């Protein structure tokens, strides 16, 4: 029997390595910009076309490379950062493995132009599928200009797994932001499809954050600074009142390298304990400087995870630094023992007669009398105990009865054609609605039906109601808009700004009057007349985040995606105790929908606990 173990060809080995290092266009962006930073660049330009599928180009003014180095940098495990194993524990550069360029060359076409300041002529190299096609002298500026064309062109299966342009652009911008935050002394420019999205001048850290996230962040951030023998911690944290319920503004950097660390994230959340609403997340941009021998950066192919030698001590240091900053800038609640003179009440004199307050009670008053009279009149006119079309006229004219193609619901036609609950069965149980509708915690509505107890998930019910309403308006009509007395401006990051710009026409049909004032600034001129929003900025941020998250769902229809995102954002604002009239209205509107029993994303809205189930449990 012949031997079965063979050495892999270099091209195949590089493609396997690319699967670990280059997961998507954003991965290539990260590796190229890190190389430019390590080359001592002070100006870095990133050019993207078609979300990185067609072109990723990074131009810098760094040290450049000689002809030999330019050819050798595409070989696997060729690096200028380490010479022996002990160097792994003294690394301060971004890249060091020597796998990035070799992996990229295995899955894309590459063109490299580079020149050192001491050289008169630069070097041009073209590579396809790990093979050098051209190597020749060329005229070019000092530094490096590296273009990646047609990423994954020779791996069509991998290319098909890439997400939409919005999603891939979002990941590219996120990587760009991380590197720009960590290097405020470098001028960064981001160009997408020949449009300048960001141009960040050399500046200080706080001004860099304001340039990325908006000028209002100057008022939202407070500094953190803590120095110990083990590590130095500095940066900025957000004030508790500006915490959000979406992730995206939590950044940790260790020796200027962005890292992911749930352990240190927990330290931050612990420091903010009792200062934030439930599920709210603070913003933070924290840097940790420590001896490289105290960390191990060689634990993950993309170098986004590291190990600390003293994890518990680092946890305590981060928590203490944040707590100190919160206390120093009076962001923690305090007890004020000084009573203001205006509320200082003197005790009465000893001989003063104190009369108790008098309370007048009308024993004949019945708050439900008028309601019962109207109900009895209605019952005498209608045979049914509750007439849904009368209480909610929209159901009579079909306003909530139309739903267009929803990809993930088409798999179950029976669910769409016939509701699993018979409305007549539910109607018979509303003879005394003030006694038969209950709210269990903020989320659930309970009511009695013939067969037992019906439980409605209030949030999902509102999602279903609003979803069908928004979808109907997108397809057939328009919601009235209420103009803002003073239009509000809002700064977004580049990826979010692109999303809003692409949805302006659809949002206008739903009552949102939004216009673009610049590449990253929007003006909110009006909102739907029926929408109650206290903080429109947070509401729009929540909508954008939901819309981006739906990219992973099997929803191809743009209108459906918008309707789902708006419905989920609207339902999130209803997390409060409801009056009984509000609960009855939700039930009315829910059963006016065509598919009341499931949410827009296919989760159950209603369940019934039968009397038979109760009997079994109580045996």
Buried (B, 14 or more C-beta within 10 A) or exposed (E): EEEEEEEEEBEEBBBEBBBEBBBBBBBBBBBBBBBBBBBEBEBBBBBBBBBBBBBBBBBBBBBBBBBEBBBBBBBBEBBBBBEEEEEBBEBEBBBBBBBBBBBBBBBBBBBBBBBBEEBEEBBBBBBBBBEEEEBEEBEBBBBBBBBBBBBBBBBEEBBEEBBEBBBBBBBBBBBBBBBBBBBBEBBBBBBBBEEEBBEBEBBEBBBBBBBBBBEEBEEBBBEBEBEEEBBBBBBBBBBBEBBBBBEBBBBBBBBBBBBEBEEBBEBBBEBBEEBBEEEBBBBBBBBBEBEBEBBBBBEEBBBBEBEBBBEEBBBEBBBBBBBBBBEEEEBBEEEEEEEEEEEEEEEEEEEEEEEEEEEEEEEEEEEEEEEEEEBEEBBEEEEBBBBBEBBBEBBEEEBBBEBBEBEEBEEEEEBBEEBEBEEEEBBEBBEEBEEBBEBEEEEBBBBBBBBBBBBBBBBBBBBBBBBBBBBBBBBEEEBEBBEBEEBEEBBBBBBBBBBBBEBBEBBBBBBBBBEEEEBBBBBBBBBBEEBEBEEBBBBBBBBBBBBBEBBEBEBEBEBBBBBBBBBBBBBBBBEEEBEBEBBBBBBBBBBBBBBBBBBBBBEEBBEBBEEEEEEEEEE
